[in-house]
Amino acid sequence: MQLKRLSPRFIELTILKDTNDALHVYKSENVKTMNGVLNITTTLQDNDYKAFNEKTKKYYVDTKHVQSSMIQGWNKFCITGGIVEFSARLPGKGSVGGMWPALWMLGNLARATYVGSSDWVWPYSYDECHLADVNRQEINACRNVGHYGMIPGVGRGAPEIDILETMGGDKGALPNTPVERPYFSTSLQVSLRIDMVFLNFVFVDKILMLWMHS
């Protein structure tokens, strides 16, 4: 992985994108600022790479056919409240598939594209001790010892706020969902403990979607 500082608060990444069966890699050369505007360019370009499978713990060789970029503010600054505003022009056309542009925020204890960093941290958000769940939430309120500067007995996690995610394409329903393309979604992803049920809330086209997992 390579990092290129875009500003005191943001960096651009050169890194693989393996989550969500992504077909692209991120390269810092695909992002530029000019006349006060940030531009991210996506191109069709083959990139051979050596990847690591986190499940099998083995390396393998693969090729990604799309090249784009990601901007992160991880470990540079934290937002603890207030209003976040974006002004952005999304790429492509709503009727043409293949892109999934997004503007989103993730708790600082996890880092986007580093899949292992979010294990048992995302999207936990509760701060009560439940002995039955100590193996679910890595930093939970049941712990009497604080590591890495964490306060003992305080539960923490990395909730996610997707300010926008869009998916273009031919009109039609996404498999196994009530959502139809093209769509725009805004979501709050948290795990709340309510009688052994964890809740996720997603807003799609102003419709509240709720699903549960235990």
FITI-593249 format. One line per field, with one value per residue (C-alpha): residue number from 1; x, y, z; residue in one letter. Coordinates in pm, 1 decimal. Example, Ala and Ser with C-alpha at 12.3 -4.5 7.8 and 13.67 -1.06 7.14 Angstrom:
num (1	2) $
x (1230.0	1367.0) $
y (-450.0	-106.0) $
z (780.0	714.0) $
residuo (A	S) $
! end
This chain:
num (1	2	3	4	5	6	7	8	9	10	11	12	13	14	15	16	17	18	19	20	21	22	23	24	25	26	27	28	29	30	31	32	33	34	35	36	37	38	39	40	41	42	43	44	45	46	47	48	49	50	51	52	53	54	55	56	57	58	59	60	61	62	63	64	65	66	67	68	69	70	71	72	73	74	75	76	77	78	79	80	81	82	83	84	85	86	87	88	89	90	91	92	93	94	95	96	97	98	99	100	101	102	103	104	105	106	107	108	109	110	111	112	113	114	115	116	117	118	119	120	121	122	123	124	125	126	127	128	129	130	131	132	133	134	135	136	137	138	139	140	141	142	143	144	145	146	147	148	149	150	151	152	153	154	155	156	157	158	159	160	161	162	163	164	165	166	167	168	169	170	171	172	173	174	175	176	177	178	179	180	181	182	183	184	185	186	187	188	189	190	191	192	193	194	195	196	197	198	199	200	201	202	203	204	205	206	207	208	209	210	211	212	213	214) $
x (0.0	114.8	-15.5	-7.1	-105.6	-374.4	-412.6	-352.3	-683.4	-707.0	-490.4	-537.0	-465.1	-289.4	-442.1	-653.3	-1027.4	-1138.7	-1465.5	-1804.5	-1640.6	-1494.6	-1348.9	-1113.9	-796.8	-735.8	-444.2	-339.4	-270.7	-645.7	-723.8	-627.4	-730.9	-759.1	-922.4	-1056.1	-1226.3	-1139.5	-1155.8	-1157.9	-1115.2	-1215.6	-1053.3	-1058.8	-709.4	-574.0	-375.1	-214.3	-154.0	-69.9	-363.7	-411.8	-722.7	-813.1	-1021.6	-772.7	-468.3	-302.7	-174.0	-301.2	-252.0	-542.6	-625.8	-848.8	-980.8	-1089.4	-873.6	-1010.0	-925.5	-1038.4	-990.3	-969.7	-948.0	-873.2	-663.6	-633.3	-939.3	-1259.0	-1609.9	-1786.7	-2101.9	-2252.7	-2350.0	-2155.6	-2212.6	-2089.2	-2110.3	-2043.6	-2114.1	-2151.9	-1994.5	-2173.3	-2543.0	-2818.3	-2911.2	-2556.7	-2428.9	-2079.6	-2015.1	-2097.0	-1985.7	-2020.9	-1956.4	-1949.7	-1811.4	-1676.8	-1582.5	-1208.5	-1150.6	-1187.7	-1037.2	-1204.4	-1046.3	-861.6	-1113.9	-957.0	-965.8	-1345.4	-1386.1	-1590.7	-1571.6	-1809.6	-2085.1	-2108.1	-2236.4	-2365.6	-2204.5	-2350.5	-2197.9	-2372.0	-2165.6	-2336.6	-2204.4	-1843.8	-1719.7	-1924.2	-1796.5	-1418.7	-1415.5	-1703.8	-1814.1	-1742.9	-1366.7	-1191.8	-859.4	-809.8	-561.7	-410.4	-534.3	-895.5	-1091.6	-1184.1	-1555.7	-1646.0	-1787.8	-1675.9	-1710.0	-1713.5	-2063.4	-2102.0	-2291.3	-2338.3	-2426.5	-2487.8	-2436.8	-2564.4	-2596.0	-2690.8	-2801.5	-3097.8	-3426.1	-3500.1	-3489.4	-3164.8	-3158.3	-3317.6	-3406.4	-3703.8	-3465.9	-3471.8	-3199.5	-3104.1	-3108.7	-2970.4	-2944.2	-2856.8	-2794.3	-2699.2	-2532.8	-2519.6	-2570.0	-2809.1	-2868.1	-3239.2	-3318.7	-3053.6	-3160.2	-2933.5	-3095.2	-2979.8	-3156.2	-3129.3	-3308.8	-3362.0	-3549.3	-3690.2	-3825.0	-3702.7	-3575.3	-3508.0	-3348.4	-3238.3	-2966.2	-2882.4) $
y (0.0	352.1	676.1	1020.9	1317.8	1517.6	1769.7	1786.3	1603.0	1364.3	1103.9	911.5	540.2	296.8	-26.6	-323.3	-324.8	-678.2	-614.5	-654.6	-853.0	-530.4	-534.0	-239.1	-119.5	222.2	428.0	768.9	883.5	874.0	1168.7	1530.5	1874.0	2167.1	2506.6	2409.7	2094.3	1734.5	1500.0	1120.1	943.7	581.4	399.5	53.2	-72.6	-415.9	-448.4	-780.7	-822.6	-1066.8	-1086.0	-1244.6	-1445.2	-1367.6	-1685.0	-1938.9	-1735.5	-1794.8	-1566.6	-1584.2	-1398.0	-1213.6	-926.1	-625.7	-458.9	-119.6	150.8	431.8	607.4	653.1	954.3	890.6	1104.5	806.3	897.9	1254.2	1408.9	1294.7	1436.5	1416.7	1608.4	1871.8	1876.3	1727.6	1873.8	1755.5	1915.0	1646.5	1551.1	1174.5	992.3	825.9	799.4	652.2	411.4	272.0	19.4	-64.7	212.8	247.7	594.5	667.6	933.3	774.8	786.6	510.3	509.4	562.2	224.8	54.7	152.6	119.6	-137.6	-298.2	-575.6	-727.9	-395.5	-401.2	-755.9	-747.3	-366.1	-268.7	-163.0	-197.3	102.2	-10.1	47.3	-207.3	-526.4	-842.6	-1152.5	-1352.8	-1108.8	-1054.1	-1251.8	-1041.3	-694.6	-667.1	-353.5	-418.1	-280.5	-610.2	-573.7	-472.5	-403.3	-124.0	-188.7	67.7	358.6	235.4	304.5	-18.0	-92.5	125.1	-31.2	113.6	32.2	169.0	257.9	357.3	646.8	621.7	976.2	851.6	538.1	509.8	228.5	282.0	26.4	-103.7	-76.5	-384.2	-522.9	-610.7	-984.3	-1075.0	-713.9	-477.8	-218.4	-136.2	16.2	291.4	380.3	622.3	525.5	685.3	453.8	438.9	107.9	28.2	-268.7	-199.6	-467.7	-515.7	-854.6	-1038.4	-878.2	-645.8	-385.0	-222.4	76.3	175.5	454.8	386.0	650.5	791.9	448.7	313.0	-41.8	-243.5	-582.0	-778.1	-1028.2	-1212.9) $
z (0.0	-80.0	63.8	-91.6	120.3	-56.3	227.2	604.4	655.1	359.4	190.5	-132.4	-141.4	-369.6	-251.2	-357.3	-298.5	-208.7	-23.3	-195.5	-478.5	-616.7	-968.2	-921.3	-754.9	-601.9	-735.2	-605.6	-962.8	-1033.2	-807.3	-860.0	-736.3	-975.2	-937.5	-598.2	-727.7	-641.3	-941.2	-920.5	-1255.5	-1316.9	-1608.6	-1766.2	-1696.2	-1603.3	-1281.1	-1187.9	-818.7	-542.1	-303.8	36.3	118.0	479.6	510.6	369.7	483.8	145.3	-130.3	-486.1	-813.7	-970.2	-1207.2	-1153.9	-1468.7	-1334.7	-1176.4	-957.6	-630.7	-270.5	-44.0	330.8	639.9	865.5	1169.4	1040.9	1201.2	1370.9	1353.7	1688.2	1596.7	1375.3	1008.0	717.3	370.9	32.0	-308.6	-569.0	-927.8	-959.3	-1255.5	-1543.9	-1617.3	-1404.1	-1683.4	-1719.5	-1466.5	-1348.7	-1096.6	-727.7	-616.1	-246.1	16.4	358.9	712.0	935.4	1301.9	1348.9	1518.8	1179.9	846.8	509.1	271.2	565.5	615.4	926.6	1110.5	1119.7	1251.9	1575.2	1571.3	1289.3	1334.9	1714.6	1906.2	2246.0	2583.1	2822.5	2958.1	2833.6	2911.9	2637.6	2378.5	2485.7	2184.9	1943.9	2030.8	2055.1	2273.2	2509.5	2844.3	3021.0	2990.3	3311.6	3142.8	2890.9	2611.0	2372.9	2581.5	2595.9	2912.8	3099.7	3118.0	2817.3	2503.3	2170.1	1804.9	1451.3	1325.7	961.4	803.4	428.3	327.5	-25.0	-229.0	-583.3	-832.8	-1195.2	-1449.4	-1642.0	-1459.1	-1252.9	-901.7	-730.6	-647.3	-313.1	-228.8	-273.0	-422.2	-793.9	-1010.8	-1050.2	-682.3	-427.3	-62.2	268.7	560.8	927.3	1013.7	1383.3	1611.7	1895.4	2154.7	2219.1	2372.1	2172.8	1846.0	1649.0	1427.2	1106.0	953.4	588.5	406.7	36.6	-163.7	161.6	262.2	595.2	560.3	874.7	909.2	1210.8	1284.2	1602.9) $
residuo (M	Q	L	K	R	L	S	P	R	F	I	E	L	T	I	L	K	D	T	N	D	A	L	H	V	Y	K	S	E	N	V	K	T	M	N	G	V	L	N	I	T	T	T	L	Q	D	N	D	Y	K	A	F	N	E	K	T	K	K	Y	Y	V	D	T	K	H	V	Q	S	S	M	I	Q	G	W	N	K	F	C	I	T	G	G	I	V	E	F	S	A	R	L	P	G	K	G	S	V	G	G	M	W	P	A	L	W	M	L	G	N	L	A	R	A	T	Y	V	G	S	S	D	W	V	W	P	Y	S	Y	D	E	C	H	L	A	D	V	N	R	Q	E	I	N	A	C	R	N	V	G	H	Y	G	M	I	P	G	V	G	R	G	A	P	E	I	D	I	L	E	T	M	G	G	D	K	G	A	L	P	N	T	P	V	E	R	P	Y	F	S	T	S	L	Q	V	S	L	R	I	D	M	V	F	L	N	F	V	F	V	D	K	I	L	M	L	W	M	H	S) $
! end
